[in-house]
Amino acid sequence: MSASDADPAPPTPSVGLAAGRGVWVVLPTYNERENLERMAAAILAALPEGSLLVVDDSSPDGTGELADTLSAREARVSVLHRPNKEGLGVAYRDGFRWVLERPETRAVVQMDADFSHDPNVLPSLLAPLMQNADLVLGTRYMRGGGTVGWSRRRELISRGGTLFARTVLLLPYHDLTGGFKAWRRELLDAIRLRETSGSGYGFQVETTWWAHRRGARIVEVPITFRERVAGTSKMNGGIVREAMLLVLGLRWGAIRDAFLRR
């Protein structure tokens, strides 16, 4: 039998990821009606074979209803309605579990709904997963990355948060508080999602920490983070305090575990 007559080899899990084959983008929303339709269109255009899950926390501005309309119009859009606003981390945990229940899922992307994360970057974010990466971090604070439209104070808070987490947790990554990430399914399935406690932006640090502890191959790619196009930022002092306490808790847990293993 000639080579041309042989059955084709089954595709590897990474084939087609940059076009979105087997990729779910998880998009938490709360009062993002002004952005959602354009954001959904941009994501689907960037990943012509990808799918989008909108996780809406009962937005009073009608974001959830708009998401349902988009889903009825486009088969690649699904919606997960949550009854209450419990924080970004909780929304991501529920969204991740939902997409991991789908056997076709090969990779999962998390991103903001306000165009702070550029949908056009999605293929580049996914590309390292086609090699040997398990997790790709969209990084503002490396060569080629940056922020646009931020006040000096906000940038200092963000950079300070990453420096604090890097120092306390002894992690080498340049941007630990960013939320633009691409996960290989197997890693996301394996990290301790059920044990994560961060409800705000500390969730971003926490999940990268658990991935690192598992020995995951983590790659950073530069991104430019732009201030939101419309709507209101969800950042506040309580979120910052929660993240700092969470980081200290992770360090203490690691010290305790090391002591108990002696």
N, C-alpha and C positions, 0 to 999 in steps of 0.2 A: 504494500500500500504506500503510495507516495505521501510526502509531507503535506501536500495540499488536500489529500483525502482524509487526513487524520482529524479527529475532533480537536477543536481549538482548546488550548490550555485555559483553565478557569482564571478569571482576572484576579490579581492580587487585591487585597483590601484597599490599597491606596490608589489604584488606577481610577482616573477621572475625578479625583477629589477637587482639583483646582476648578473644575467646571461645576462642582456641586453634587456629583453622583454619590448618593448615600450620605449627604451632608444635611444636617438640620441646623438652622440658625435659631437660637432661642433669644427672644426679644421681650424682656419685661417692660410693661407699660403702666404708667399712672398719669392720667391727664396729658396724654400725648396725641390728642386728636388732630392737632395742627400739623404734626409731623408724620403720622402713621402711614397714610396712603402713599405719600412720596417715598418714605423709607422702604416700605414693602416692595414697591415697584423697583427701586434701585437695587435692593438685595436680590430679587429674582432675576433682574437683568444681569447682575454681576455673576450669578451662579445659575446658568440656564437649566441645570439639572438638579438644583438644590430645592430644599423645602424650608418653610418658615413657620415657627411656632410663636404666636403672640401670647404672652402670659399677662393677662390684665387683672389688676387688683380692684375690680369694681370701680373704675374711674368715674367720678361724678360728671365729667365733661362728655361722656358718651364714647370714649375710646373703645370700650368693649363692644358696643353695638356696631361701630364702624368696622372693627376687626371681623365681626360676624358677616357683615356685608361683603368684605373683601374675600373671606373664606368661601362664601356662596358663589362668588364670581370666579375664583381661582382655586383649582384643586390643590395647588402646592402650598396654600396657606391654611393653617389650622389655628384654633384658638383654645386656650385653657383659661377658663374664668375662675378666679379665686374670690372668696366672699369678702375678704378684708385686706387692708393694706398692712402688711406685716414686715415690710422691709425687702430690700433688693436680694439679700442672701436667701431668704425663704422662697421668694419667687423663682430664683434660679434653681434651688433644690427641687422644687416641684416640677419645673420645666425640664430639668435634666432627667428626672425619673420618667417623665412622660415620653420623651424621645428615646430613652434607653429601652423602653418596652417595645419599640418598633424594631423588628429583626433586620430591616434594611439599613438601619443606622450604622454608618461607618465612622463618622466624625461629627463633632458638635462644636458650633461656634457660639460664643456669647458676646453680645455687644449692646450698646446703648441705642435707644430709639430716637435720639434727638439730633442726629447727624454729627455729633462730636466724633464718632467713629465713621470713617469714610467707607461706604459699601464697596467702592471701587477697589479697595485694598484686599477684599476677601480672597481672591485667587492667590495673591502673594502670601497672605496669612496661612492659607492651607497648603501651599507648596512644600514646606518642610515636612509635612506629614507624609508626603509621597516619597520621602527619603527614609530617614530613620528616627524622626522626631516623634515624641509622644504628646508633647504639649508645646504650643507656640504662643509666646507672649508678645502682643503688640506693645512696643516699648517707646515711650516718649523721650526717655532720658538716656539716649545713646546717639552716636553719630548718625545723622540722617533723620532723626526724630525731633519732635518739639511740640510746643503748644502755641495756639493762636487765639488771641482775644481774652486772655486771662489777665486779671490784676496781678501785680507783684505779690500781694499777700496770698492769693490763692495758690500761686505757683510755689511759694515758700512752704505753704502747708502741705501741698502734695509731695514736693521733693523731701521735705522733712519727714513725712510719714514713711516714705520708702527708705530713707536713711535710717530711721529708727527701727523699722522692721528688719532691714538687712543686718544692722548691728546686733540687735537682740537675738535674732534667729540664726545668725551666721550664714546667711544666704548670699549667693554671688550675683543675683539678678538685679538689673538696673531700674526696674519699674514694677514694684510689688503691689501697688494700689490700683493699677490700671485694670479695666474690665473688658478689653478686646482680646479674646483668647480663642485658640482653636485646639480642641482636645481629640486625641484618638479615642475611639469608643472604649477600647479595652482599659485604658487608664482611668477614664471617667467612671467606668463601672467598678474599678478596683479601689479608688480612693474612698476615704471614710465620710461619704456624703451624709450618712445618717448620724454621724457624730459631730458634724460641723455645727457651730453655734452662732456664727456671725449672722446678724440680720441686716447689716448695712455693708459699707465698703470693706470692712474687715474680712468679709467672706472672700474677697479677692486674694488677700494675703494668705488666708487659711487654706484655701484649696491648692495654691501653689506650694505651700509648706508641705502638705500631705503628699503631693506629687513628688516633690524633691525627696522626702523621706522614703518613698518607695523606690528610689533610684531611677525615676523617669528621665528620659532624654528630653531636656527642656531647651528650646531654641528661642532666641529673641530676634524680632524683626522690627525695624524702625517704623513708627507711625507718627503722623501729625495729628494732634488732638485739637479740635476747634471748638470754641464756645458754642453752646447750643444755638440752633437757628431760631427756634420758637419755644414758648413754654417757659417754665420756671425750674431752676436747678433744685435738686433734692438734697444737696449738701448742707449739713448744719453741724453745730458744735457737738451735739449728742452722738452723731455718727463718728466723728473724729475720736471722741473719748472712748466709745465702744471698741473701736479698732485698736487703740493703744492698750486697753485692758486685755483684749483678746490676744494680742501679740505677747504680752507678758505671761498670760496663762499658758500659751503654747510653749514658751521657753521653760516655765516652771514644770510643765508636764514632762518635757524631754529630760530635764534634770532628774526628776523623780523616777522616771522609767529607767534611766541609766543607773541610778543608785540601787533600785530594786533588783536589777539584773546582776549585780555584783555577787 
